[in-house]
Amino acid sequence: QVQVVESGGGLVQAGGSLRLSCAASGTILSIEVMGWYRQAPGKQRELVATITSGGTPNYADSVKGRFTISRDNAKKTVYLQMNSLKPEETAVYYCNVRTVVVTVFYWGQGTQVTVSS
């Protein structure tokens, strides 16, 4: 009933940029937080950035200053602008959508980001 779909991943050279999008659709409770997580091979899934319904962003220290998260509440869409990408940031990037009920949240299927050296 609820779908979370990411797009925008791909292959870029080190130093390049990508813009990821994630759209939630279907019958969904009011969204409180939308965010991006990533999982590289052999690593734990880690938080990249989140943004609240009020527009307050939060970033992992490793991406601060290079990545920008934004959202369009009317479209139930969150974006992640990634600049100056590094090879070690190659990972599957997942969108997470959390509703006003803390136990109700959704994951997208992920989008592959590959940064070549």
N, C-alpha and C positions, 0 to 999 in steps of 0.2 A: 504493500500500500504506500509506503514511504520509500522514495528512491533518493539516493545521493550519488551524483555522477560527477566525476572529475574529468577534466580535459586540459590540454595544453602541454603535456609532457613531450619529451623528445630528446634528441641528441644535439648537444651544443659543444663548442670548444671551450676550454678553460678561459675564463674572463668574459664569456658570453652571458646572455640573459634569456630568461623564459618567464612567461606569465601563465600561471595556473589558474583555472577556474573550477568552482565546485557549486553545483546547483542542487538544492533540495526541492522535492516536489511530492505531491500527494497530500493526503490528509495528515497534517502534522500539528502537534502542539506548538505553542509559541516558542520560537528559538531564542535561547539565551546566549549561547556561545557557539561560534564556529571557529574551527582551527585546522591547522595542517600539522601532520606528523610524518616522519620518514623512517624507513627501515632499510639500512644497507645490508649487503650480504654478511652474515656472521655477526651482526650487531643487533642490539635491542631496538625496538621502536622508540623513537625519541620525539619530544615536542619540538616543533619548529616555530610556530607562532599561533596565537589565538586572538580573537577579537570578540568583545561583548556586544550585546544588542545596542548599547549606548555608544559604541565606537572606541572603547578603550582597548588598545593593543598590548600584547605581551609577546616578547621575542626571546628565543634562546640566545645566550650571549654570543654564540658562534656565528650567528647571522645578523646580529644587530648592526645597523648601518648599511647593510647591503640588501636586505629583504624588506618589503613593505606589504603588510596585510591590509585589506580593505573589504568592505562588504556593501551590498545593496540589499537592504532589508525587504524592500518591496518585491524584489526578485528572488529572495531567499538564496542569495548567491554570495560566495566569498571568493576573493582573489588573493593570489600571492605573486607579487612581482619579485623576481629573483635576479639580482645583478651580480656581476663579478663572480660567477660560479666557479667552484673549485672541483677538481676531480674527485676528491674525497667526499663530495656531496652527492655522488652518484647513489641513487636509492629509489625505492618505490615510495612515492609521496601519497599519503592517505588524507582524505578529508574527514573530519569528525564534526558532527552536528549534535549539540546537546540542547534539549528543551528546558523549559522552566521547571520541569520535574527532573531532579538530578539523576534519577535512575533510568530515564528515558533518553537514549542517545542512539546515533546511527553512524556507521562507517561506510564510506565509499569503497569501491573495489581497488582503488589505487591507480596511479599513473606513473609510468617509468620515466625517470629523469636520468640521463646518462651524460656525464661531462668528460670529454676526452682531454688528454694532456697534450 
